[in-house]
Amino acid sequence: MAFETITVEIEDHVALIRLDRPEALNALNRELAGELCQALREADANDKVRCIVLSGSEKAFAAGADVKEMARLRYVEVFGDNLFAGLNDQFAATRKPIVAAVAGYVLGGGCELAMACDFIIAADTAKFGLPEINLGIIAGIGGTQRLVRAVGKAKAMDMNLTGRFMNADEAERAGLVSRVVPAKKLMEEAMGAAQKIAEKSQISVMAAKEAVNRSFETTLAEGILFERRLFHSMFATEDQKEGMAAFLEKRQAQFRDK
């Protein structure tokens, strides 16, 4: 499928999805949201894809939602259309890991998209923020919820109420991003991480993602039980036998996702 607002490349079992609205700093509009959902569905269903990387440009991962498009909307329209619900639902439904590679402005909806990914690798130029408060609205794609889980109430409240930006170093210290790298190394680092994931057993990768995500939805006792049952289930796979045999034989495992 040809896209207008994103590009998709598949190489070495990694699908690289780039937001591509440079004239609007990759601001999210309905067309981009729809195309991104379609690209995620296709990547998740593609047997050749084992990991997904989501990126933007050096100047901006995404500078927020498209204010020009939203300014004319009324409550009955955004509520009736359930604006941006599809994005949140598609990220939640994607079973393959999604790595966000962000640089420049990571603001509003862009910050929320990055947080919807499984982890974020940030260029040292990245600036994170939820400036929706300056527009007379609030975050609407998880910004008040995921940020609290990532950095705690104090910083989340600060960013949501004041609209201030957080630079890459602060974001790493706060736990919002997994690592910060020089801007020139961003895609090399992100693709390297994705390729490392792609080498693993896809069964265990999806199980690990599901288990970590479950920790946000349940109690510690229930989460540990869920983890243990998934751990037990891995022993029904051929990949578990291959992985342990390869370890004992001091060789590289050849996983077959069975």
Short mmCIF file of the C-alpha atoms (twelve columns), coordinates in Angstrom:
data_MODEL
# 
_entry.id   MODEL 
# 
loop_
_atom_site.group_PDB 
_atom_site.id 
_atom_site.type_symbol 
_atom_site.label_atom_id 
_atom_site.label_alt_id 
_atom_site.label_comp_id 
_atom_site.label_asym_id 
_atom_site.label_seq_id 
_atom_site.Cartn_x 
_atom_site.Cartn_y 
_atom_site.Cartn_z 
_atom_site.pdbx_PDB_model_num 
ATOM 1   C CA . MET A 1   0.000   0.000   0.000  1 
ATOM 2   C CA . ALA A 2   1.280   3.481   -0.883 1 
ATOM 3   C CA . PHE A 3   1.236   5.960   1.975  1 
ATOM 4   C CA . GLU A 4   1.129   9.764   1.853  1 
ATOM 5   C CA . THR A 5   2.174   10.728  5.394  1 
ATOM 6   C CA . ILE A 6   4.523   7.904   6.400  1 
ATOM 7   C CA . THR A 7   7.150   5.705   4.775  1 
ATOM 8   C CA . VAL A 8   7.754   2.011   5.453  1 
ATOM 9   C CA . GLU A 9   10.899  -0.019  4.792  1 
ATOM 10  C CA . ILE A 10  11.523  -3.646  5.735  1 
ATOM 11  C CA . GLU A 11  15.101  -4.856  6.132  1 
ATOM 12  C CA . ASP A 12  16.647  -7.684  8.145  1 
ATOM 13  C CA . HIS A 13  13.263  -8.560  9.691  1 
ATOM 14  C CA . VAL A 14  12.761  -4.992  10.966 1 
ATOM 15  C CA . ALA A 15  9.978   -2.705  9.727  1 
ATOM 16  C CA . LEU A 16  11.076  0.919   9.852  1 
ATOM 17  C CA . ILE A 17  8.067   3.249   9.888  1 
ATOM 18  C CA . ARG A 18  8.885   6.954   9.500  1 
ATOM 19  C CA . LEU A 19  6.431   9.771   10.075 1 
ATOM 20  C CA . ASP A 20  6.708   11.931  6.965  1 
ATOM 21  C CA . ARG A 21  4.911   15.273  7.142  1 
ATOM 22  C CA . PRO A 22  7.993   17.531  7.179  1 
ATOM 23  C CA . GLU A 23  6.024   20.683  6.364  1 
ATOM 24  C CA . ALA A 24  4.076   20.215  9.614  1 
ATOM 25  C CA . LEU A 25  6.917   18.797  11.767 1 
ATOM 26  C CA . ASN A 26  5.142   15.421  11.520 1 
ATOM 27  C CA . ALA A 27  2.072   16.726  13.336 1 
ATOM 28  C CA . LEU A 28  -0.593  14.054  13.711 1 
ATOM 29  C CA . ASN A 29  -3.711  14.442  11.621 1 
ATOM 30  C CA . ARG A 30  -6.419  11.944  10.811 1 
ATOM 31  C CA . GLU A 31  -4.677  10.799  7.632  1 
ATOM 32  C CA . LEU A 32  -1.387  10.116  9.406  1 
ATOM 33  C CA . ALA A 33  -3.169  8.361   12.265 1 
ATOM 34  C CA . GLY A 34  -5.020  6.105   9.842  1 
ATOM 35  C CA . GLU A 35  -1.933  5.299   7.805  1 
ATOM 36  C CA . LEU A 36  0.132   4.581   10.915 1 
ATOM 37  C CA . CYS A 37  -2.531  2.182   12.185 1 
ATOM 38  C CA . GLN A 38  -2.568  0.435   8.803  1 
ATOM 39  C CA . ALA A 39  1.235   0.157   8.728  1 
ATOM 40  C CA . LEU A 40  1.300   -1.319  12.232 1 
ATOM 41  C CA . ARG A 41  -1.377  -3.878  11.337 1 
ATOM 42  C CA . GLU A 42  0.516   -4.899  8.214  1 
ATOM 43  C CA . ALA A 43  3.852   -5.163  10.033 1 
ATOM 44  C CA . ASP A 44  2.297   -7.189  12.827 1 
ATOM 45  C CA . ALA A 45  0.778   -9.607  10.293 1 
ATOM 46  C CA . ASN A 46  3.929   -9.872  8.146  1 
ATOM 47  C CA . ASP A 47  5.882   -13.061 8.903  1 
ATOM 48  C CA . LYS A 48  9.069   -11.374 7.650  1 
ATOM 49  C CA . VAL A 49  8.824   -8.664  10.342 1 
ATOM 50  C CA . ARG A 50  10.027  -9.472  13.836 1 
ATOM 51  C CA . CYS A 51  10.393  -5.974  15.283 1 
ATOM 52  C CA . ILE A 52  9.160   -2.470  14.409 1 
ATOM 53  C CA . VAL A 53  11.013  0.852   14.669 1 
ATOM 54  C CA . LEU A 54  8.999   4.084   14.658 1 
ATOM 55  C CA . SER A 55  10.869  7.295   13.876 1 
ATOM 56  C CA . GLY A 56  10.449  10.796  12.482 1 
ATOM 57  C CA . SER A 57  13.017  13.297  11.277 1 
ATOM 58  C CA . GLU A 58  16.107  14.852  12.847 1 
ATOM 59  C CA . LYS A 59  14.127  18.023  13.540 1 
ATOM 60  C CA . ALA A 60  11.007  16.414  14.935 1 
ATOM 61  C CA . PHE A 61  9.730   12.971  15.801 1 
ATOM 62  C CA . ALA A 62  6.319   14.658  15.936 1 
ATOM 63  C CA . ALA A 63  5.481   18.130  17.189 1 
ATOM 64  C CA . GLY A 64  2.020   17.180  18.398 1 
ATOM 65  C CA . ALA A 65  -1.425  16.835  16.891 1 
ATOM 66  C CA . ASP A 66  -2.348  19.017  13.921 1 
ATOM 67  C CA . VAL A 67  -3.830  22.141  15.519 1 
ATOM 68  C CA . LYS A 68  -5.059  23.439  12.146 1 
ATOM 69  C CA . GLU A 69  -7.208  20.343  11.799 1 
ATOM 70  C CA . MET A 70  -8.407  20.300  15.421 1 
ATOM 71  C CA . ALA A 71  -9.163  24.008  15.862 1 
ATOM 72  C CA . ARG A 72  -12.430 23.828  13.903 1 
ATOM 73  C CA . LEU A 73  -13.719 20.678  15.609 1 
ATOM 74  C CA . ARG A 74  -16.555 20.672  18.136 1 
ATOM 75  C CA . TYR A 75  -17.158 18.343  21.066 1 
ATOM 76  C CA . VAL A 76  -19.850 16.354  19.287 1 
ATOM 77  C CA . GLU A 77  -17.392 15.650  16.442 1 
ATOM 78  C CA . VAL A 78  -14.388 14.571  18.513 1 
ATOM 79  C CA . PHE A 79  -16.568 12.558  20.897 1 
ATOM 80  C CA . GLY A 80  -18.659 11.036  18.133 1 
ATOM 81  C CA . ASP A 81  -15.600 10.088  16.095 1 
ATOM 82  C CA . ASN A 82  -13.739 8.992   19.242 1 
ATOM 83  C CA . LEU A 83  -10.772 11.035  17.981 1 
ATOM 84  C CA . PHE A 84  -7.398  9.231   18.240 1 
ATOM 85  C CA . ALA A 85  -8.879  6.146   19.946 1 
ATOM 86  C CA . GLY A 86  -7.828  4.030   16.991 1 
ATOM 87  C CA . LEU A 87  -4.156  4.914   17.496 1 
ATOM 88  C CA . ASN A 88  -4.184  3.868   21.129 1 
ATOM 89  C CA . ASP A 89  -6.058  0.661   20.329 1 
ATOM 90  C CA . GLN A 90  -3.696  -0.280  17.480 1 
ATOM 91  C CA . PHE A 91  -0.555  0.202   19.556 1 
ATOM 92  C CA . ALA A 92  -2.110  -1.928  22.299 1 
ATOM 93  C CA . ALA A 93  -3.080  -4.626  19.784 1 
ATOM 94  C CA . THR A 94  0.373   -4.851  18.133 1 
ATOM 95  C CA . ARG A 95  2.099   -7.912  19.545 1 
ATOM 96  C CA . LYS A 96  5.512   -7.387  17.987 1 
ATOM 97  C CA . PRO A 97  7.856   -5.011  19.834 1 
ATOM 98  C CA . ILE A 98  7.859   -1.359  18.773 1 
ATOM 99  C CA . VAL A 99  10.984  0.722   19.392 1 
ATOM 100 C CA . ALA A 100 10.632  4.510   19.198 1 
ATOM 101 C CA . ALA A 101 13.668  6.345   17.791 1 
ATOM 102 C CA . VAL A 102 13.135  10.031  18.536 1 
ATOM 103 C CA . ALA A 103 15.005  13.247  17.858 1 
ATOM 104 C CA . GLY A 104 14.142  16.928  18.038 1 
ATOM 105 C CA . TYR A 105 10.607  17.795  19.084 1 
ATOM 106 C CA . VAL A 106 8.692   14.976  20.778 1 
ATOM 107 C CA . LEU A 107 5.674   16.979  21.832 1 
ATOM 108 C CA . GLY A 108 2.014   16.444  22.605 1 
ATOM 109 C CA . GLY A 109 0.688   13.617  20.474 1 
ATOM 110 C CA . GLY A 110 4.258   12.878  19.395 1 
ATOM 111 C CA . CYS A 111 5.293   12.313  22.994 1 
ATOM 112 C CA . GLU A 112 2.233   10.154  23.481 1 
ATOM 113 C CA . LEU A 113 3.053   8.072   20.389 1 
ATOM 114 C CA . ALA A 114 6.590   7.525   21.671 1 
ATOM 115 C CA . MET A 115 5.263   6.447   25.072 1 
ATOM 116 C CA . ALA A 116 2.869   3.997   23.383 1 
ATOM 117 C CA . CYS A 117 5.910   2.181   21.974 1 
ATOM 118 C CA . ASP A 118 7.628   -0.494  24.038 1 
ATOM 119 C CA . PHE A 119 10.690  1.616   24.731 1 
ATOM 120 C CA . ILE A 120 12.252  4.855   23.544 1 
ATOM 121 C CA . ILE A 121 15.775  5.481   22.282 1 
ATOM 122 C CA . ALA A 122 16.383  9.226   22.178 1 
ATOM 123 C CA . ALA A 123 18.867  11.409  20.356 1 
ATOM 124 C CA . ASP A 124 20.608  13.952  22.568 1 
ATOM 125 C CA . THR A 125 18.613  16.611  20.689 1 
ATOM 126 C CA . ALA A 126 15.230  15.284  21.814 1 
ATOM 127 C CA . LYS A 127 12.834  17.544  23.705 1 
ATOM 128 C CA . PHE A 128 9.785   15.960  25.310 1 
ATOM 129 C CA . GLY A 129 6.675   17.840  26.328 1 
ATOM 130 C CA . LEU A 130 2.900   17.831  26.724 1 
ATOM 131 C CA . PRO A 131 2.026   21.449  25.908 1 
ATOM 132 C CA . GLU A 132 -1.689  20.808  25.305 1 
ATOM 133 C CA . ILE A 133 -2.494  22.922  28.384 1 
ATOM 134 C CA . ASN A 134 -1.373  25.963  26.383 1 
ATOM 135 C CA . LEU A 135 -4.147  25.261  23.852 1 
ATOM 136 C CA . GLY A 136 -6.898  25.042  26.421 1 
ATOM 137 C CA . ILE A 137 -7.071  21.254  26.261 1 
ATOM 138 C CA . ILE A 138 -5.263  18.276  27.836 1 
ATOM 139 C CA . ALA A 139 -3.393  15.286  26.458 1 
ATOM 140 C CA . GLY A 140 -5.709  12.805  24.770 1 
ATOM 141 C CA . ILE A 141 -3.633  9.809   23.627 1 
ATOM 142 C CA . GLY A 142 -2.391  8.661   27.028 1 
ATOM 143 C CA . GLY A 143 -0.240  11.609  28.100 1 
ATOM 144 C CA . THR A 144 -1.771  11.965  31.558 1 
ATOM 145 C CA . GLN A 145 -1.668  8.197   32.111 1 
ATOM 146 C CA . ARG A 146 1.503   6.759   30.563 1 
ATOM 147 C CA . LEU A 147 3.723   9.614   31.716 1 
ATOM 148 C CA . VAL A 148 2.759   9.004   35.352 1 
ATOM 149 C CA . ARG A 149 3.702   5.351   34.979 1 
ATOM 150 C CA . ALA A 150 7.006   6.273   33.351 1 
ATOM 151 C CA . VAL A 151 8.259   9.149   35.506 1 
ATOM 152 C CA . GLY A 152 5.956   9.360   38.547 1 
ATOM 153 C CA . LYS A 153 3.258   11.803  39.600 1 
ATOM 154 C CA . ALA A 154 5.433   14.842  40.366 1 
ATOM 155 C CA . LYS A 155 7.107   15.184  36.964 1 
ATOM 156 C CA . ALA A 156 3.978   14.104  35.098 1 
ATOM 157 C CA . MET A 157 1.894   16.714  36.894 1 
ATOM 158 C CA . ASP A 158 4.585   19.353  36.294 1 
ATOM 159 C CA . MET A 159 4.695   18.679  32.545 1 
ATOM 160 C CA . ASN A 160 0.927   18.395  32.092 1 
ATOM 161 C CA . LEU A 161 0.141   21.539  34.095 1 
ATOM 162 C CA . THR A 162 2.964   23.854  33.002 1 
ATOM 163 C CA . GLY A 163 3.624   22.535  29.503 1 
ATOM 164 C CA . ARG A 164 7.377   22.657  30.093 1 
ATOM 165 C CA . PHE A 165 9.775   20.607  28.002 1 
ATOM 166 C CA . MET A 166 12.083  17.864  29.296 1 
ATOM 167 C CA . ASN A 167 15.423  17.398  27.544 1 
ATOM 168 C CA . ALA A 168 16.878  14.003  26.699 1 
ATOM 169 C CA . ASP A 169 19.168  13.782  29.726 1 
ATOM 170 C CA . GLU A 170 16.349  14.546  32.154 1 
ATOM 171 C CA . ALA A 171 14.107  12.094  30.317 1 
ATOM 172 C CA . GLU A 172 16.683  9.343   30.768 1 
ATOM 173 C CA . ARG A 173 17.186  10.154  34.449 1 
ATOM 174 C CA . ALA A 174 13.429  10.146  34.977 1 
ATOM 175 C CA . GLY A 175 12.977  6.783   33.262 1 
ATOM 176 C CA . LEU A 176 11.044  8.015   30.233 1 
ATOM 177 C CA . VAL A 177 13.671  6.783   27.758 1 
ATOM 178 C CA . SER A 178 15.841  3.687   27.842 1 
ATOM 179 C CA . ARG A 179 18.967  5.342   26.432 1 
ATOM 180 C CA . VAL A 180 20.280  8.592   24.968 1 
ATOM 181 C CA . VAL A 181 22.702  8.585   22.050 1 
ATOM 182 C CA . PRO A 182 24.312  11.228  19.802 1 
ATOM 183 C CA . ALA A 183 21.861  12.324  17.120 1 
ATOM 184 C CA . LYS A 184 24.081  10.960  14.343 1 
ATOM 185 C CA . LYS A 185 23.992  7.524   15.955 1 
ATOM 186 C CA . LEU A 186 20.235  7.399   16.662 1 
ATOM 187 C CA . MET A 187 19.071  5.209   13.794 1 
ATOM 188 C CA . GLU A 188 22.127  2.955   14.018 1 
ATOM 189 C CA . GLU A 189 21.397  2.399   17.712 1 
ATOM 190 C CA . ALA A 190 17.665  1.890   17.229 1 
ATOM 191 C CA . MET A 191 18.041  -0.477  14.288 1 
ATOM 192 C CA . GLY A 192 20.741  -2.362  16.173 1 
ATOM 193 C CA . ALA A 193 18.395  -2.856  19.126 1 
ATOM 194 C CA . ALA A 194 15.582  -3.957  16.809 1 
ATOM 195 C CA . GLN A 195 17.829  -6.424  15.010 1 
ATOM 196 C CA . LYS A 196 18.967  -7.825  18.342 1 
ATOM 197 C CA . ILE A 197 15.298  -8.389  19.242 1 
ATOM 198 C CA . ALA A 198 14.663  -9.932  15.822 1 
ATOM 199 C CA . GLU A 199 17.310  -12.579 16.523 1 
ATOM 200 C CA . LYS A 200 15.387  -13.928 19.502 1 
ATOM 201 C CA . SER A 201 12.559  -16.437 19.580 1 
ATOM 202 C CA . GLN A 202 9.470   -14.501 18.547 1 
ATOM 203 C CA . ILE A 203 7.381   -16.574 20.938 1 
ATOM 204 C CA . SER A 204 9.444   -15.547 23.955 1 
ATOM 205 C CA . VAL A 205 9.700   -11.927 22.766 1 
ATOM 206 C CA . MET A 206 5.926   -11.589 22.520 1 
ATOM 207 C CA . ALA A 207 5.501   -13.330 25.875 1 
ATOM 208 C CA . ALA A 208 7.987   -10.965 27.539 1 
ATOM 209 C CA . LYS A 209 6.208   -7.921  26.073 1 
ATOM 210 C CA . GLU A 210 2.839   -9.234  27.242 1 
ATOM 211 C CA . ALA A 211 4.153   -9.930  30.741 1 
ATOM 212 C CA . VAL A 212 5.748   -6.495  31.189 1 
ATOM 213 C CA . ASN A 213 2.615   -4.747  29.928 1 
ATOM 214 C CA . ARG A 214 0.488   -6.832  32.302 1 
ATOM 215 C CA . SER A 215 2.363   -5.276  35.241 1 
ATOM 216 C CA . PHE A 216 0.565   -1.979  34.593 1 
ATOM 217 C CA . GLU A 217 -2.866  -3.584  34.633 1 
ATOM 218 C CA . THR A 218 -2.891  -5.768  37.742 1 
ATOM 219 C CA . THR A 219 -1.558  -6.344  41.260 1 
ATOM 220 C CA . LEU A 220 1.967   -7.569  41.925 1 
ATOM 221 C CA . ALA A 221 0.741   -10.995 43.048 1 
ATOM 222 C CA . GLU A 222 -1.429  -11.465 39.953 1 
ATOM 223 C CA . GLY A 223 1.328   -10.121 37.699 1 
ATOM 224 C CA . ILE A 224 3.893   -12.543 39.100 1 
ATOM 225 C CA . LEU A 225 1.471   -15.441 38.658 1 
ATOM 226 C CA . PHE A 226 0.851   -14.364 35.047 1 
ATOM 227 C CA . GLU A 227 4.604   -14.147 34.463 1 
ATOM 228 C CA . ARG A 228 5.219   -17.560 35.997 1 
ATOM 229 C CA . ARG A 229 2.547   -19.222 33.882 1 
ATOM 230 C CA . LEU A 230 4.038   -17.683 30.717 1 
ATOM 231 C CA . PHE A 231 7.486   -18.817 31.892 1 
ATOM 232 C CA . HIS A 232 6.147   -22.350 32.369 1 
ATOM 233 C CA . SER A 233 4.528   -22.293 28.921 1 
ATOM 234 C CA . MET A 234 7.886   -21.565 27.248 1 
ATOM 235 C CA . PHE A 235 8.917   -25.131 28.113 1 
ATOM 236 C CA . ALA A 236 6.350   -26.399 25.602 1 
ATOM 237 C CA . THR A 237 8.246   -24.756 22.737 1 
ATOM 238 C CA . GLU A 238 10.999  -26.055 20.493 1 
ATOM 239 C CA . ASP A 239 12.758  -22.725 20.889 1 
ATOM 240 C CA . GLN A 240 13.267  -23.347 24.609 1 
ATOM 241 C CA . LYS A 241 14.939  -26.664 23.860 1 
ATOM 242 C CA . GLU A 242 17.096  -25.081 21.137 1 
ATOM 243 C CA . GLY A 243 18.023  -22.062 23.257 1 
ATOM 244 C CA . MET A 244 19.179  -24.116 26.217 1 
ATOM 245 C CA . ALA A 245 20.946  -26.678 24.041 1 
ATOM 246 C CA . ALA A 246 22.804  -23.877 22.238 1 
ATOM 247 C CA . PHE A 247 23.841  -22.372 25.575 1 
ATOM 248 C CA . LEU A 248 25.210  -25.687 26.820 1 
ATOM 249 C CA . GLU A 249 26.952  -26.367 23.514 1 
ATOM 250 C CA . LYS A 250 28.394  -22.815 23.402 1 
ATOM 251 C CA . ARG A 251 26.913  -21.972 19.998 1 
ATOM 252 C CA . GLN A 252 24.463  -19.474 18.526 1 
ATOM 253 C CA . ALA A 253 20.826  -20.541 18.930 1 
ATOM 254 C CA . GLN A 254 18.820  -21.077 15.751 1 
ATOM 255 C CA . PHE A 255 15.291  -20.201 16.763 1 
ATOM 256 C CA . ARG A 256 12.372  -21.314 14.561 1 
ATOM 257 C CA . ASP A 257 9.464   -19.695 16.442 1 
ATOM 258 C CA . LYS A 258 7.999   -23.067 17.316 1 
# 
